[in-house]
Amino acid sequence: MSEPAPRFALIDGNTFYVSCERMWDPSLLGVPTVVLGNGDGCCIALSPEAKALGLKIGTPIFQVPEDIRKQVQVRSANFALYGDMSARIVTILREMFPRVEVYSIDENFVDIEGIADPVALCLEARERILQWVGIPCCVGLGITRTLAKAGNKLAKNQSKRAIHAGRLAVFHATPDNIHNLPVEDVWGVGRQFAKRLAKEGVETAADLAALPAEHVRAQYGVVLARTQTELRGIPCGDLELEEPDRQQIIVSRMFGRDVTDPMDALVTFATVAAEKMRGRGLAASAVWVWLDGNPHKGNGFHVSRTVPLPFPTQDTRDVLLAVRWLAKSIIKPGQAFKRGGVGLVDLVRGGQRQADFFSAPDPRRERGMEVLDRINAKYGRGTLGLGAAGWRVGGVRPDQVKRHGGEAQWRPMLKSLSPSYTTKWDELIRVR
């Protein structure tokens, strides 16, 4: 009996953040490399060589033994660079496949149903991405999205994530060949479920697929039951070509150092959150602000406040008024903060707001926000802002502290940030 033809493929950039850094700095090839997030706090990406030294995702860099630390190259997370590289990959895939679901910054599902030779086309996509963007990928195929995800993991295992792995970088997963995939690596099986399943003797994806469906639904719920159904080759969903509306948008950061006046930071977070909200056509019904102390200095605490808005708004000015009011109710003189954030919550579609006698959207003010967004989209985020909104985003390198002045006090200090090779004119590579 022939195996079912795959409907989906998952194309995933190998160790994506590290690969982006290596693309622009070939001296990192073959060298243990770590990418740090959270203001240079924790490891968020590791090269295979770094993993071989025993490093793990989430490990604070200060906890890495000195002898190992000397062997690794460290880079601060450069999300502007990674996002641009990701967009280039998506552009390639949309030219080659009829439908593409952007699942994450490094993962894309594509529709391969009805394609005569999907493996050959996926190999061509992989080689094109490698040649044009410089990112090595692995590809998983399957009749369901869960099997495609499983195939991607198995492709990584058999290819060892080698740059020129060729056919080994593609794996067509079926219900009959997933016995080598550990159950904890199955999409939708979390750490806690994996522990519970292990007690039942379920160690692989094939073991999970073989469990009685009624037992899985009763003991683990409908989400894992859907995962099991898809592992059996029965699709439970299609590609999600449009991102579903969010219920909230949150912007938060770890401060570069302890600050006693985080107002500039909170206003910046609110401005960024409002821009993201308008980009999705949403409006906020409430605003949430929180601040944390520094537990490493015996000052661990968390304070937060939320205020509902009279009418769902898309106007940054309304959001800033709420943020300032909330922040003043939280901040105490002399108290130091290490982290803060702003959330826009209870989001609704902007075009579905119901006006009443007392409140309604102001068309003139919202048109003003549209103009602001268009200018920032054309000339770069932060080109135009509202008053002293502290509008620039991201962290700063030590050499940028003087340029940013006092606001560098709260911005994450990124000691190993690579240049924005593709998004800033003054940081483009110069060829002599």
N, C-alpha and C positions, 0 to 999 in steps of 0.2 A: 504493500500500500504506500503510495507516494505521500510525502509530507505536505501539509497545507502550504499554499503560497503565502508569503508574508504580506501584510497590509501596511505595516509601519516600520520605520527605521529610526533609531536614535543615534544621532551623530554628536559625539561628545569630545571636546578638546581635552587632551591628556594634560593633567596637572596644569590647568589653564593659566593661572596667574604666573606660575613659574615659567611656562612656555612663552608667555608674552614678554617677560623680562629677558629670556634667553634670545628671543627673536631680535631684540635691539642691542643686546650685549652678548655676543657669542662666546665671550670668555667664561660665561657661566655654564656652558655645555659640559656635561660630565662632572660638574662640581656640585657638592652638596649645597642646595640653595633653599632658603627659607623666606617666605613672604609673611610679614607681620601686619596684623590689623589692630584695631582698638588703640590707636595712638602708639604704635610700636610696642604693644603689650604682649599679645599672644600669637602663636603660629597659626595662620589660617590656610597656608598652602606649603607643601613640602615636596621637593623633588624625590625620586626614588632613592637617590644617593643619601639624602638627608634622613629618609625613613630607615635606611640600612644602618644608620648610626644610632637608631633608637628613638629619634624624635617623633612626637605624636601631635596631631592636630589639637589645638586648644592649649598646648603647653605654654605657660608664660616664659618669655625668653630669658628672664633673669634666673629661672630655675634650671636652665640648661647648664650642665657642668662645664667649667672653664675649658677643659681639654677638648670637649666636643665643640664648644662655641668657637674655638680657634679654627676648626676645620670647615665651618660653614660660611657661605656668603649670605648676608642678610639684606633684604630689600623691604622698604616700607610699601604698603599697599598703594598702588597707583590706579585707582578705580576709573579715572578719566581715560587712561590708556587702555585698560582692560575693556571698558565699555565700547570704545571705538573699534578695537580689534574684533570684538564680538559682532558688532554691526556689520563689519566687512564680511564675516563668515555668513551671516544671515542673507546678505545681498547675493552671495554666490549660490546659496541653497535655493533662494527664490527664483533664480534663473534656471535651475535644473529640475526642480520638482513642482508639481501642481499646487501643493499645499504645504505650508510650513508652520509649525507651532513653536514659538520661541518659549521654551520651558524655563530656562534660566540663562545666566550670562554665558555659560559654557555648554549648554545642552539644547539641542533642537530636534524635535520630532518632525519627520517628513512622511508624506503620503507616497507609498510605492505600489499601491494596489493597481493591478493591470499592467504593470511594466514588465516587458518580456524577460529582461535579465536584470533584476534589481541589484544583485550582488555586483555586477559589472558597473552599473550606474553609481552605486555607493562608493565603489573603489575609485571611480573617476572623480567623484565629489571630494573624497579624501585627498587624492593627489592634487586636485586643483586648490584646495584650501592650504595644503602644505606648500605648494609652489607660490601661490599668490599672496597668502597671509603669513605663512611661516609657522603655522600651528599644527602639530601632529594630532590626529584624531583616531578614535576607534568607533566602530559602527556595530550596533546590534539590530538584528531584524527579527520580526515576529508577527504572528497573526493578530496579536493584541499588543497594546502599549506596554503592559507589564512584561511580556515576553521579550519585546524589543529592548526594554531596560535591562532585563536579565542577560540578553545576548551581548549588550554593550559591556557589561561587567566581565562576562566570559571571554570576550574579545580582548579586553585589557589583560586578563590573566594569561591567555595563550600567546599574546604578542609581546608581553613584558613591557608594553607601552613604547616599544622601539620606534624611532622616527621613520625608518624605512622597513616597516614590518610587512607591507604588501598585503597579501590575502589573509595573513594571520590576524590582521586588524579588523576583520569582519567575521561575525558569528551569527548564524541564523538559529535562534533558539526556538525549540518546539517542546511540547510536553514530554517528549521522550529523551531529551538530551540535556536536562537541567539538573542532573543528579550531582554535578560537581560544583554547584553554586550553593554556598552556605546560606542557611535561612536568614541570617542577620543581614545578608546583602540583597535580599529581595526588596524591591520597591514597595513600601507600605508596611514593612515589618520593622517596628521600632525596637530599641534595646530591651524594653520591658517585655514586649511580646516574645522576642527571641528567647529570653530567659524562661518564660512560661512554657514556650513550645519545646525547649530543650528538656524540660522535666517530663514531657510526654514522648521523648525519643525522637522529636522532629529536628533533624540536623541540616537538611538540605531543602532546596526548593521543591524537589520531587517528593520529599516526605510530606511537605505542606500540601501539595496538590493531591496527595493520596488520602488525606484525612477525610472522614465523613463530612459532607457539607453542612449538615444540620448541627454537628458538634462545633464546627468553626463558628458558625453564626451565633449559636447559643453562648459559647464561652468567650468569644473574642469580638463579636459585634459585626455590623454590616460592612464596615470598611475592609476588614481582613477577609471577610467572606467574598467581597468583590475581587480582592487580590487573588484569592485561591481560584475563583472562577476563571480569571484571565490566565492564570498559570496553566489551567486545563485547556486553554485555547479557545475560550468563549469570550468574545469582546463585550465589555461592559460600558464602553465609552468610545468617543471619536476624538479627533484632534480638537483642541480648544484654540481656535484661530484668533479669538479676541479675549483679552484679559477680562475676567468678570469684575464688576464694580467692587471696589474695596469698601469696607465698613469704616476703616480709619486709615490715616496717613500719619506716620510718626517719623520725626527727625530728631536724633539724639547723638551726642558725642561724649567721649571721655575728654576732659580738659587737659591741655598740655601741662598745667600745674594747678595747684589749689588756688581758687579765686574767691574773693569775698563779694565781688559784684559781678554776677553772671548775666546781668541784664542784656549786655551786647550780644552774648552768645544766644540767649533765648530769643531775642528779636531776629537774629539771623536764622535760627532754626524755623521760626514761624514764617519768615519770608519764603524760605525754600519749600516748606510744606504747602503753603498757599499756592505757590507756582505749580507744584506737582498736582495739587487738587484741581486747579483750573485746567491743566493739561488733560485731565481725564473727564472733564465736563461735570465735575461734582461740586457740591456745596456743603459747608460744615454747619452742623446744628449745635455743636458744642466744642469747647477748647479745653485741653488738658495740659498742665504744666507740672513737671516734677524735677527735683534736685536731690542728688545723693552726696553724702560726705565721703571721706577717704578712709575706708576700713583699715588700710595698711598703716595708718597713723593713729589708730584707736578712735577714729571719728566716724564710725560707720552709722549712717542713718539714712532714712528715705522719707521725703516729704512730697506731697502732691496735692493739687487742687484742680477741680473741674468746674467750669461754669457753662450753663446753657446760653445760647444766643437767642435774642428775641425772634430772629428769622434766619433760616439757613443762608449763609453768605458765601460769596466767592471773592469778596473784597479783602485784600491784605490789610487795609486800614482797620477794618472791624476786628480782624484776628489780632492785630498788634495791640489794640486797645484792651482786649481781653487778656492777652499775655502779660502786658505790663501790670494790669490790676492784680492778676493772680500772683505774679512774681513778687510784687510788693507785700502781699499778704504772707508770703513764705519766707522771704529773705530777712534774716535778723542781723543786726550790726555785729561785725566781727566774726561771724560764722563763715567757715570756709567750705567750698563745694568742689567736688572732683568730677562730677558728671551731671548732665542735665538734659532735658528733652522737652519737646512740644508735640502734642498730638491733636490732630483735627479729627473729631469723632462724630458718630451718627451721621455719616455722609449720605447725601441724597443726590439724585440727578438734578443738575441745574435747571433743566427745562421742565421739571415736574414739581417745582415748588408752588404751593398754594398761597397766594396773597390773601390778606384780610384787611379790615378797615384800619388797622393800626400799623401794619408793617408790610413791606413789599420790596422787591429788589429795585435798586436805583439804576436805570439803564445807563445814565451818563457815567456813573462811577465804574460800572462794570465794563463799559467800553474803554475807559481809561486803563483798566487792568489788562484788557486785551492788547492795547497799544504797548504797554510796558512789556508784556510777554513776547510780543513780536520783535521788539527791539533787542531784548536779551537773547532771543533765539537766533537772531541774525548776527549780532556782534559779540555774543558771549555772555554767560550768566554773570550778573553783577554790573553790567554796563550802566543800567538805570535802576535806581531803587527809590525807596521812600525815606527822605530825611536821613537821619543818622542810624540807618537800619543795620549797619555792620554786615553788608550784604555778601561779601566774598565768602566762599565755601571752602571746605577742605582744611588740610593742615599746612604747616609751613616748614621749610627746611631751616636749619640754624642760620644759614646765610641770608635768609629772608626776614629775619626778626626786625632789623632796623627799618626795612621797607614797610612792614605791617604795623610798626609802632606798638602802642599799648595793647591793641587787640590780639597781638600774638601771645599775650598772657594766657588766654583760654584756648587758643587753637592748638590741636595736637602737634607736638614737636616731632616731625618725621625726619630722623637723622639719616635715613638711607633711601630717600625718595628718588626714584629715577626720573629723568626729564619727561615731560609730556610731549613725546616725539611727534605725535600726530594731531595734537589739538592746540598747540601754542606756537605762534610764528617764531618767537625768540628762542624756542627750544628744539627746533627742527635740526636734524643731523646735517652738518655741513660737509660736503664732499669736495676735496681739494684735487 
